[in-house]
Amino acid sequence: MWFDILMVIYFFIVGACFGSFANVIIYRLPKNLSVIRPGSHCYSCGASVRWYDNIPLISWWVLRGRCRQCQAPFSIRYWFVELITAVIFAGLYSYYGFSWILLEYLIFSFGLVVCTFIDFDHMILPDQFTLSGILLGLFGAFLNPDRSFLDSLWGVLFGGGFLWAIAYIYYAFTKREGMGGGDIKLLAWIGALLGWKAVPFVILLSSVIGTFVGLGLS
């Protein structure tokens, strides 16, 4: 029991650290900037962020959401991304324990967090994640004895092919693009990991969530 509690705490901390890195990717990747160099710094004054000011979930509150040097504000979304990723990592371990599928879902959830916020900011889904996700999903199905490679392959074809067909038909009738290629590749990635049987539910759920988000933003 104590071991499981400690491991949940451990995965929570690891998730927060990955959430901190996710913030770097979310900001830099769409700008074609390196996610490695330079290190964390204030985008207002350029001052490097010291390690003790870069502790996930803690430093934002210690600094009251501001740069130590110039007092420029840092969005609370940085903290929120760290929290989301930490909770997801801890929750996945609690549910699946140590397993191959846990590793696959950790990678998948990290990628989804990054893609979600990049999509919010720029209305794009980066190929670096969607295409890599498809390959990782297929590779994982090949290695994981609890998953079927054929089911994963059909998930890619069914997920990506379904949205591609909708986008093609829409364009044929309207001569306008109604869906980006990133959405097609994202659903193919989801199908690669979850299998073709999960694709209809994912489409339904995403449609419902998208409707509520759209209404909230309108």
C-alpha positions as CSV (number, residue, x, y, z in Angstrom):
1,M,0.0,0.0,0.0
2,W,2.7,2.5,1.0
3,F,4.7,1.6,-2.1
4,D,1.7,2.4,-4.3
5,I,1.2,5.7,-2.6
6,L,4.9,6.6,-3.0
7,M,4.7,5.6,-6.7
8,V,1.7,7.8,-7.3
9,I,3.5,10.7,-5.7
10,Y,6.5,9.9,-7.8
11,F,4.5,9.8,-11.1
12,F,2.8,13.1,-10.0
13,I,6.2,14.7,-9.6
14,V,7.5,13.2,-12.9
15,G,4.3,14.4,-14.6
16,A,4.8,17.9,-13.3
17,C,8.4,17.9,-14.7
18,F,7.1,16.8,-18.1
19,G,4.4,19.4,-17.9
20,S,7.1,22.0,-17.4
21,F,8.9,20.7,-20.5
22,A,5.5,20.7,-22.3
23,N,5.3,24.4,-21.7
24,V,8.6,24.9,-23.5
25,I,7.5,22.9,-26.5
26,I,4.1,24.6,-26.6
27,Y,5.7,28.0,-26.9
28,R,8.8,27.2,-29.0
29,L,7.8,24.5,-31.5
30,P,5.3,26.6,-33.5
31,K,8.0,29.3,-33.7
32,N,10.5,26.8,-35.0
33,L,12.8,27.5,-32.0
34,S,14.9,24.9,-30.3
35,V,13.3,23.2,-27.3
36,I,16.7,22.5,-25.8
37,R,18.7,25.7,-26.2
38,P,18.7,28.3,-24.7
39,G,17.5,27.2,-21.3
40,S,14.5,28.6,-19.5
41,H,14.5,32.3,-19.6
42,C,12.1,35.3,-19.2
43,Y,10.7,36.2,-22.7
44,S,10.4,39.9,-21.6
45,C,13.9,40.7,-20.2
46,G,15.9,37.6,-21.4
47,A,17.1,36.7,-17.9
48,S,17.9,33.1,-17.3
49,V,15.5,31.3,-14.9
50,R,17.5,29.8,-12.0
51,W,16.8,26.2,-11.1
52,Y,15.2,27.2,-7.8
53,D,12.8,29.5,-9.8
54,N,12.0,26.6,-12.2
55,I,10.5,24.0,-9.8
56,P,7.3,22.7,-11.3
57,L,4.0,23.7,-9.5
58,I,5.9,25.5,-6.7
59,S,8.0,28.3,-8.3
60,W,5.1,30.0,-10.0
61,W,3.4,30.6,-6.6
62,V,6.6,31.5,-4.8
63,L,7.3,34.2,-7.5
64,R,3.6,35.1,-7.6
65,G,3.6,34.5,-11.3
66,R,6.3,37.1,-12.1
67,C,9.9,37.2,-13.3
68,R,12.3,37.7,-10.4
69,Q,14.3,40.2,-12.4
70,C,11.8,42.4,-14.3
71,Q,8.5,41.5,-12.6
72,A,6.9,40.7,-16.0
73,P,3.9,38.4,-15.4
74,F,3.9,34.7,-16.3
75,S,0.6,33.3,-17.4
76,I,-1.0,30.9,-14.9
77,R,-1.4,28.5,-17.8
78,Y,2.2,27.4,-17.3
79,W,1.2,26.2,-13.8
80,F,-2.1,24.7,-15.1
81,V,-0.3,22.6,-17.8
82,E,2.1,21.3,-15.2
83,L,-0.8,20.4,-12.9
84,I,-2.8,18.7,-15.7
85,T,0.2,16.6,-16.8
86,A,1.0,15.7,-13.2
87,V,-2.5,14.5,-12.5
88,I,-2.7,12.5,-15.7
89,F,0.6,10.7,-15.0
90,A,-0.4,9.9,-11.4
91,G,-3.9,8.7,-12.5
92,L,-2.5,6.5,-15.3
93,Y,-0.1,4.8,-12.9
94,S,-2.9,4.3,-10.3
95,Y,-5.1,2.6,-12.9
96,Y,-2.6,0.6,-14.9
97,G,0.3,0.1,-12.6
98,F,3.7,-0.9,-14.1
99,S,2.9,-2.2,-17.6
100,W,3.8,-1.7,-21.2
101,I,0.5,0.1,-21.8
102,L,1.3,2.5,-19.0
103,L,4.4,3.7,-21.0
104,E,2.4,4.0,-24.1
105,Y,-0.3,6.0,-22.4
106,L,2.2,8.3,-20.7
107,I,3.7,9.2,-24.1
108,F,0.3,9.6,-25.6
109,S,-1.1,11.8,-22.9
110,F,2.1,14.0,-22.9
111,G,1.7,14.4,-26.7
112,L,-2.0,15.2,-26.4
113,V,-1.4,17.9,-23.7
114,V,1.2,19.6,-26.0
115,C,-1.0,19.3,-29.1
116,T,-4.1,20.6,-27.3
117,F,-2.5,23.9,-26.2
118,I,-0.6,24.4,-29.5
119,D,-4.0,23.9,-31.2
120,F,-5.6,26.5,-28.9
121,D,-2.9,29.0,-29.7
122,H,-2.2,28.5,-33.4
123,M,-4.9,26.2,-34.7
124,I,-2.3,23.6,-35.8
125,L,-1.4,20.1,-34.8
126,P,2.3,19.6,-35.3
127,D,3.4,16.7,-37.5
128,Q,6.3,16.1,-35.1
129,F,3.7,14.6,-32.7
130,T,0.9,13.3,-34.8
131,L,3.0,11.4,-37.3
132,S,5.4,10.2,-34.7
133,G,2.4,9.2,-32.6
134,I,1.1,7.0,-35.4
135,L,4.5,5.2,-35.8
136,L,4.8,4.8,-32.0
137,G,1.2,3.4,-31.8
138,L,1.9,0.8,-34.4
139,F,5.3,0.0,-33.0
140,G,3.8,-0.4,-29.5
141,A,1.1,-2.7,-30.8
142,F,3.9,-4.8,-32.4
143,L,5.8,-5.1,-29.1
144,N,2.9,-5.2,-26.6
145,P,1.4,-8.7,-26.3
146,D,-1.8,-7.2,-24.9
147,R,-2.5,-5.3,-28.1
148,S,-3.1,-6.4,-31.7
149,F,-1.0,-4.9,-34.5
150,L,-3.8,-5.6,-37.0
151,D,-6.3,-3.8,-34.7
152,S,-3.9,-0.9,-34.4
153,L,-3.4,-0.7,-38.2
154,W,-7.1,-0.8,-38.8
155,G,-7.4,2.0,-36.2
156,V,-5.0,4.2,-38.3
157,L,-6.9,3.4,-41.5
158,F,-10.3,3.8,-40.1
159,G,-9.5,6.9,-38.0
160,G,-7.5,8.8,-40.5
161,G,-9.5,7.5,-43.5
162,F,-12.9,8.5,-42.0
163,L,-11.9,12.1,-41.4
164,W,-10.1,12.2,-44.8
165,A,-13.3,11.1,-46.5
166,I,-15.4,13.7,-44.7
167,A,-12.9,16.4,-45.6
168,Y,-12.8,15.3,-49.3
169,I,-16.6,15.2,-49.6
170,Y,-16.9,18.6,-48.0
171,Y,-14.3,20.1,-50.4
172,A,-15.9,18.4,-53.4
173,F,-19.2,20.1,-52.7
174,T,-18.0,23.5,-51.3
175,K,-14.5,23.9,-52.9
176,R,-13.4,25.0,-49.5
177,E,-11.2,23.2,-46.9
178,G,-13.4,22.3,-43.9
179,M,-10.9,20.2,-41.9
180,G,-7.1,20.4,-41.5
181,G,-4.8,17.5,-42.2
182,G,-3.7,17.7,-38.5
183,D,-7.1,16.5,-37.4
184,I,-6.9,13.5,-39.7
185,K,-3.5,12.5,-38.5
186,L,-4.5,13.0,-34.9
187,L,-7.4,10.6,-35.2
188,A,-5.1,8.2,-37.0
189,W,-2.7,8.5,-34.0
190,I,-5.6,7.8,-31.6
191,G,-6.7,4.8,-33.7
192,A,-3.1,3.4,-33.7
193,L,-3.1,3.4,-29.9
194,L,-6.7,2.6,-29.0
195,G,-7.6,0.4,-32.0
196,W,-10.4,0.8,-34.6
197,K,-13.2,0.0,-32.1
198,A,-12.5,3.1,-30.1
199,V,-12.6,5.5,-33.1
200,P,-16.5,6.0,-33.2
201,F,-16.6,6.8,-29.5
202,V,-13.7,9.2,-29.9
203,I,-15.4,11.0,-32.8
204,L,-18.7,11.3,-30.8
205,L,-16.9,12.5,-27.7
206,S,-14.8,15.0,-29.5
207,S,-17.8,16.4,-31.3
208,V,-19.7,16.9,-28.1
209,I,-16.7,18.5,-26.4
210,G,-16.0,20.7,-29.4
211,T,-19.6,21.9,-29.4
212,F,-19.5,23.0,-25.8
213,V,-16.1,24.6,-26.3
214,G,-17.3,26.4,-29.4
215,L,-20.4,27.7,-27.5
216,G,-18.3,28.8,-24.7
217,L,-15.9,30.8,-26.9
218,S,-18.7,32.3,-29.0
